[in-house]
Amino acid sequence: MRIFITGASGYVGAVVAEHLVRAGHEVVALARSDKARERVEGLGAKAVPGGLRDLDVLRGAAAAAQAVVHTAVDYADPDMGEIERDTLAALLDGMNEGGRFVYTSTGLVYPDRQGATVDEDHPVAPETSPQPYKVLGERQVLAAGHVAGTVIRAALVYGRGGSGLLQGLIAAGRHGGMVPYIGDGANAWSSVHVDDLAALYVAAVEHRDAGTVVNAASAERTSIRRIAETAAGLTGARAVSLTLEQGIAAMGPLAATLTRSSPMDASRARRLFGWAPERPGLIEELTTGSYAQS
């Protein structure tokens, strides 16, 4: 199958592209720089020059593909909501009738459930999500009647030494001697290894089922405090509790996000796609895996 992917030079997208190539698909990847082109070609994909604002490029690449996988995102860009809307419009407009579209969302679309488990039927709304444009993006994809759309809501992604959150905590320990968490840090998060997540993308692309939303999470649930303590142990630092006010002063909006807890039920992905996470858990990966080795 010919698959067009955005974000293949990034953390999640690169691993997804690698798995798609390994599964025998012809992968065409958006690349906005020479460095990105070299990265995606090194994965075995063909590069298409352009970025998320190059709407004609996106439209044409989508028209030439049987499936589109959208993983590109920049959470730090204040214009990302507008970019996402226009990017999705161009990709969907270019796609042929019956094409397959896999959209990358996040477990942060769910409201804070204070530890109660959520499945895909739990209502989501822009007003209750730290990433409101992801809720809107989901709706945009699922409303496109001419394509088979699948939304993947990923838990905290880890593995291969990546993840902005984990890298940030480790950097705080190495450079500041302190790894922060908020309050008692007892709030639990779901997580998913990046290779297990990529395997779900392959299954979603190869399975024709329109209008599907699936959570991507392993069975493991880990408190923010334990994550912070493990990162601290890895770097010889101290895990330190901050008040929410102190956290906001030190970390900005991320602090409030770290107080949330909406563990994710991923049984639908297992049931529909036969997906079975098998990589080491988050704490094991931090203590003896890729993070310990980096």
Residue pairs with C-beta under 8 A, 6 or more apart in sequence:
1 25
1 26
1 66
1 67
1 205
1 206
2 25
2 26
2 28
2 64
2 65
2 66
2 67
3 20
3 25
3 26
3 27
3 28
3 65
3 66
3 67
3 68
3 69
3 205
4 28
4 29
4 30
4 48
4 61
4 62
4 64
4 65
4 67
4 68
4 69
5 13
5 16
5 17
5 20
5 27
5 28
5 29
5 30
5 45
5 68
5 69
5 70
5 71
6 13
6 29
6 30
6 52
6 58
6 68
6 69
6 70
6 71
6 72
6 87
6 91
7 13
7 30
7 70
7 71
7 72
7 73
7 104
8 14
8 16
8 17
8 27
8 29
8 30
8 31
8 36
8 39
8 40
8 43
8 45
8 71
9 29
9 31
9 35
9 36
9 39
9 40
10 71
10 72
11 157
11 160
11 162
11 163
11 164
11 194
12 71
12 104
12 154
12 157
12 194
12 197
12 198
13 29
13 69
13 71
13 72
14 39
14 40
14 43
15 160
15 194
15 195
15 197
15 198
16 69
16 71
16 197
16 198
16 201
16 202
17 27
17 29
17 40
17 43
17 44
17 45
18 43
18 44
18 198
19 195
19 198
19 199
19 201
19 202
20 27
20 69
20 201
20 202
20 205
21 27
21 43
21 44
21 45
23 202
23 206
25 205
26 46
27 43
27 44
27 45
27 46
28 45
28 46
28 47
28 48
28 61
28 64
28 65
29 40
29 43
29 45
29 46
29 47
29 48
30 47
30 48
30 50
30 51
30 52
30 57
30 58
30 61
30 72
31 37
31 39
31 40
31 47
31 48
31 49
31 50
32 49
32 50
32 51
32 52
36 47
37 47
37 49
40 46
40 47
41 47
48 57
48 61
49 57
50 57
50 58
50 61
52 58
52 72
52 83
52 84
52 87
53 83
53 86
53 87
55 86
55 87
55 89
55 90
56 90
58 87
58 90
58 91
58 94
59 90
59 91
59 93
59 94
60 94
61 94
62 68
62 90
62 91
62 92
62 93
62 94
62 95
62 99
63 94
63 95
63 96
65 95
65 99
66 96
66 99
66 100
67 99
67 100
67 101
67 102
67 205
68 91
68 95
68 99
68 100
68 101
68 102
69 101
69 102
69 104
69 201
69 205
70 87
70 88
70 91
70 101
70 102
70 103
70 104
71 104
72 87
73 80
73 84
73 104
74 80
75 131
75 164
77 83
80 133
81 132
81 133
81 136
84 133
84 134
84 136
84 137
85 133
85 136
85 137
85 140
88 103
88 137
88 140
88 141
89 140
91 101
92 101
92 140
92 141
92 144
92 147
95 101
95 144
95 146
95 147
96 146
97 146
97 147
98 146
98 147
98 148
99 146
99 147
99 148
100 147
100 148
100 149
100 150
100 204
100 205
100 208
101 141
101 144
101 147
101 148
101 149
101 150
102 149
102 150
102 152
102 201
102 204
102 205
103 137
103 138
103 141
103 149
103 150
103 151
103 152
104 152
104 154
105 134
105 137
105 138
105 151
105 152
105 153
105 154
106 131
106 134
106 153
106 154
107 118
107 153
107 154
107 155
107 156
107 190
107 215
107 217
107 262
107 264
108 129
108 130
108 131
108 134
108 257
108 260
109 124
109 129
109 131
109 134
109 135
109 138
109 153
110 118
110 122
110 124
110 129
110 153
110 262
110 264
111 122
111 124
111 125
111 128
111 129
111 262
112 128
112 259
112 260
112 261
112 262
113 122
113 261
113 262
113 263
114 187
114 261
115 187
115 188
115 261
115 263
116 262
116 263
117 262
117 263
117 264
117 265
118 215
118 262
118 263
118 264
118 265
119 215
119 264
119 265
119 267
119 268
120 153
120 213
120 214
120 215
120 268
124 135
124 138
125 135
126 132
126 133
126 135
126 136
129 135
130 253
130 256
130 257
130 260
138 151
138 213
141 147
141 149
141 151
142 149
142 151
142 211
142 213
147 210
148 208
148 209
148 210
148 211
149 210
149 211
149 212
150 204
150 207
150 209
150 212
150 213
150 214
151 212
151 213
151 214
152 197
152 200
152 201
152 204
152 214
152 216
153 213
153 214
153 215
153 216
153 264
154 192
154 197
154 216
154 217
155 189
155 190
155 191
155 192
155 215
155 216
155 217
155 218
155 264
155 266
156 163
156 165
156 189
156 190
156 191
156 192
156 282
157 163
157 191
157 192
157 193
157 194
157 197
158 166
158 191
158 192
158 193
158 194
158 282
158 285
158 286
159 193
159 194
159 195
159 279
159 285
159 289
159 290
160 194
160 195
160 290
161 167
161 290
161 291
161 293
161 294
162 194
165 254
166 227
166 231
166 286
166 291
169 179
169 227
169 228
169 231
170 179
170 231
170 234
170 235
170 291
172 178
172 179
172 180
172 231
172 237
173 179
173 231
173 232
173 234
173 235
173 236
173 237
174 235
174 237
176 237
177 237
177 238
178 232
178 237
178 238
178 239
178 240
179 228
179 229
179 231
179 232
179 235
179 237
179 238
179 239
179 240
180 228
180 239
180 240
180 241
180 242
180 247
180 250
180 251
181 224
181 225
181 227
181 228
181 239
181 240
181 241
181 242
181 258
182 224
182 241
182 242
182 243
182 244
182 247
182 255
182 258
182 259
183 241
183 243
183 244
183 259
184 225
184 241
185 223
185 224
185 225
185 226
185 228
185 241
186 223
186 224
186 225
187 223
187 224
187 258
187 259
187 260
187 261
188 221
188 222
188 223
188 224
188 261
188 263
189 221
189 222
189 223
189 224
189 227
189 261
189 263
190 215
190 217
190 218
190 220
190 221
190 263
190 264
190 266
191 217
191 218
191 220
191 222
191 281
191 282
192 216
192 217
192 218
192 266
192 277
193 218
193 277
193 279
193 280
193 282
193 285
195 279
196 216
196 218
196 275
196 277
196 278
196 279
197 216
199 275
200 214
200 216
200 269
200 273
200 275
203 273
203 274
203 275
204 212
204 214
204 273
207 272
207 273
209 272
212 272
213 268
214 266
214 268
214 269
214 272
214 273
215 264
215 265
215 266
215 268
215 269
216 264
216 266
216 269
217 263
217 264
217 265
217 266
218 266
218 277
218 281
219 277
220 281
220 282
220 283
221 263
222 281
222 282
222 283
224 258
225 239
225 241
226 283
227 282
227 283
227 286
228 239
229 239
230 283
230 286
230 287
231 237
231 239
231 286
232 238
232 239
233 287
234 286
234 287
234 291
234 292
242 250
242 255
244 255
244 256
244 259
247 254
247 255
247 256
247 258
248 255
248 256
251 258
266 275
266 277
269 275
270 276
279 285
280 288
280 289
285 291
286 292
